[in-house]
Amino acid sequence: MLGWLRRLARPASADTPLPPDLEAQVVARAPWVAALDPDRRARLSRLAAWFLRNRAITPVAELELDDGDRALLASLCCLPVLEIGIGGLRGWSQLIVYPDAFRVNRSHVDAAGVLHEWEDDLIGEAWDAGPLVLSWADVLTDCAAPRDGFCVAVHEIAHKIDALDGDLDGTPPLPRDWHADWIRDFQAAFDALNERLDRGKRTPIDDYAAESPDEFFAVASEYHFSDAARLRRAYPAVADHLARLYGPPPLG
């Protein structure tokens, strides 16, 4: 079904799984992986092994990662491309891992030509044409609470998938008929979320999703894996699209 996206890139095949001891460690630490059926778990193991061979994992700020940690990170990064395949990981080559949240400098020139500068504390970031960055502490927190609606690795990989067509707009590259349906349903959900915020009402998912269409897609992707029932109650059409893109949510 997703051959259209697999054809975006033709890297070496993912045909060698993780060593059994590393796969066992991942299953023990990542509830989403443990919940996969045997076929999907085997496919994820092969994708994660490919990731370890072809993507640099670089710890910074004195963080140390052992082989089990690296296998866990690779598996979480590959979870959103389980149905898409390796083509979903094209366009970047490095995962940078901080011990905890990290600070970045931001700048913006407004319509009046005034330069604004500030600092953001982040737990993850996906650069347009560069590395993916994660906070190790938050990765571990997500694994310890897999049904709380958060998974920073999934969030940032969703941004990378979104950008595969050259535009970070909340819509990954899709066949024409699916593309039209996706835009209609995601826009309706995004507008409904912002309307609730404008009226001062609680939102059914994290209100960070209202920041932009690309953040809505990334946040909704987190819920697909970590609280699919909540996502389906709030936005059933969005839940259907994500199940088609990512496969059935591992935790139901």
Sequence and secondary structure as in RCSB ss.txt:
>XXXX:A:sequence
MLGWLRRLARPASADTPLPPDLEAQVVARAPWVAALDPDRRARLSRLAAWFLRNRAITPVAELELDDGDRALLAS
LCCLPVLEIGIGGLRGWSQLIVYPDAFRVNRSHVDAAGVLHEWEDDLIGEAWDAGPLVLSWADVLTDCAAPRDGF
CVAVHEIAHKIDALDGDLDGTPPLPRDWHADWIRDFQAAFDALNERLDRGKRTPIDDYAAESPDEFFAVASEYHF
SDAARLRRAYPAVADHLARLYGPPPLG
>XXXX:A:secstr
  HHHHTT   S       HHHHHHHHHH HHHHTS HHHHHHHHHHHHHHHHHSEEEE TT    HHHHHHHHH
HHHGGGTTT GGGGTT  EEEEESS EEEEEEEE TTS EEEEEEEESEEE TTS EEEEHHHHHHHHHSTTSS 
 HHHHHHHHHHHGGGS  SS  S  HHHHHHHHHHHHHHHHHHHHHHHTT   SS GGGGG HHHHHHHHHHHHH
H HHHHHHH HHHHHHHHHHH S TT 
